[in-house]
Amino acid sequence: MKQILPAALVALAAGCQSPAPETNALTGTGYGLTAGPTATPELKAAVLKADTDLFAAVFDACDADLAGTMMTEDVHFLHDKWGEIATTRGALVEAFRASCDRQAAGTDFRARRERVDDTIEVHALSGYGALETGVHRFYALLPGEAPKLTETGRFLIVWKQDGDTLRMAETISYDHSLAE
């Protein structure tokens, strides 16, 4: 089996353990069966921090440029309600900027995204980074009113390890249901 050192280094930097041989009836048969890498507590913490930082830039600060630094150049964003949002960092930054402009003009309301932490799963992607899935809720922030739950949805984010930084590479936001 060919071992690729840079991939192993990226996997270690991402905080995941190397795959270990799987123990089952086919082990030792030459098929090369291995278990997938395990997400370490450090990887999970890094993913949750990257998630928090990205969504704070998008929703709390409405800073599209800052959000852009937290994604890959070829980021891909799919949304169940609006389809393909973007296939590049520039396009996604412009989409975020347009949203912020609509909020500033009063056309759209400001929103808050709340990650439902007990639904979050983080999986290591060997030699790449991590996969995060879970549920998030969105609230309307209207002047003089308490935040109002507007909808709940699911999300999937693929985080790419870039040196010491995780950057959003792929994201799908789906299964949105409106609040009652």
N, C-alpha and C positions, 0 to 999 in steps of 0.2 A: 504494500500500500504506500503510495507516494505521500510524503508529508510536506506541507507547504508552510514554511516558517512564518511569513508575514501574516497569514490567516490565523495562525496560532497566537501571534502577538496581539492581533486585533481582538481575538476572542478573550484573551486575558485582560486587555484594556477595557473590554466591555463588561468585565466582571463575571464571565461565565466560566464554568468548568469544562475541560475537554471531555468529549464523549468517552464513556467507558464501555468496554465490551458488555453486551447484554448477555445475561445468563438465561438460556432457554434451550430447547431441544436441538436447535440448529447451531449453537455456539460451537466453534471448532470445526465446522464443516467446510471452511474456506469461503463462505459467502460474505464475510466481512460485516456481519451484523453488528451495529452499535446503537446504543441509546442516544437520544438527542442530548444536547448540552443542558445543564441545569442552570437556571437563573439564580445567581447568588443574591444574598441580601443587599450587597453593594450595587449590583446591577438594578435591582428593583428600586432602590433609593434614587439612583441616578435617573432612571426613567421617570419616576414620579416628580423629581425636581425639574427635568426637562419639560414635562407636561405642564406643571404649574407655571414655569417661567414663560412658556410659549403662550398659554391662554391668558396669562396676566398681561402680556404685551398686546394681545389681540383685543381682549374684552375690557380689562381694567384701565390700561393706559391708552388704548386705541393708537398704538404706535406701530404702524405697518412696517416701517423700516427696521425697527428692533426685531419684530417677528421674522422678518426676512433673514436675519442673521442666524436664526434657529432652524433653518430648513436647507435642504440640498438644492443645488441649482436646478435639478430635474425633478423636483417634488411633483407628486401627482395627487390631486384631491378629487374624490368622487363623493357626491351627496345624493341621497335617495330622492330628495325633493327637486334638486336643480341639476342633476346629472354631473357631467364633468366640469368642475369649477376651474381647474388649472392644471397645466402640465409643465410649468416652469416656475421658478421662484419669482421672476418678474411679474408674471401674470397673477400669481397668488397675492403678492404684495399689493398690486393694483386693485385686486378685488377687496382686500382688507381696507385699503385707503378709501375706496369708493364707499364702503360701508361706514367708515368713520365720518366721511364728508356728509353722508345722508343723515347720520346722527346729529352732527353739528348743525345742519340745516333744519332739523326737526321733522324730517321726512320719515325717519325711522327712530325707534326708541333705543336707548342704550340697553344693553343686555349683560347679564352675568351668567357665566358658565360654572356649574358646580359638578365636579367629578364625584361619583358615588364610589367612595374608596373600597367598600366591602365587595364591589363587583369587579374590581380591577384584577386582571391577570397579566403577568409579565413572563414572556418566554424568551430565552436566549436564542439568537440566530448566529450560529458558529461562523466566525470570520466576517461578520457583517455588523451586528448590533443586537437589536431586540424588537420584539413584537409586544405591543400593549393593546389589550381589549378591555372594554368595560361599558358602563352606562354613565351618561351625563344628563344633567337637567339644565334647562335654560330659564332665566327669570327676566321679566321686563323691569327696568328701573325707571319708573316714572316720577317726575318731580313731585315732592310732597306726599308720596304714597309708599307703602311698604312694598318690597319686591314681590312681583306676582309670577308664580310658576306659569310658563307658557307652553312648555313641551318637555318631553323626555325622549332620549334616543340612545342608540348604541354607537360605539366608535371602535375603530381599529386603526392603530398608528404603527407604522414600521419606522423604527429609529435607526439611523445609520451612525456607526461609530466613526468620528472624524477627529483623530488625535484623542484629546481628553474630553471631547464634546460629543453629545448625541444630537443629531439633527433629524428633523422630521423628513422622511423620504417619500412615504406613501401614507395616505390617510383616506379612510372611508367613514362617513357619518351616515348612519342608516337606522331604519326601524323607528322613525320619529312618530310620536303620538302626541296629540294636543292635550293640554291639561283640561280637566273638566271644570 
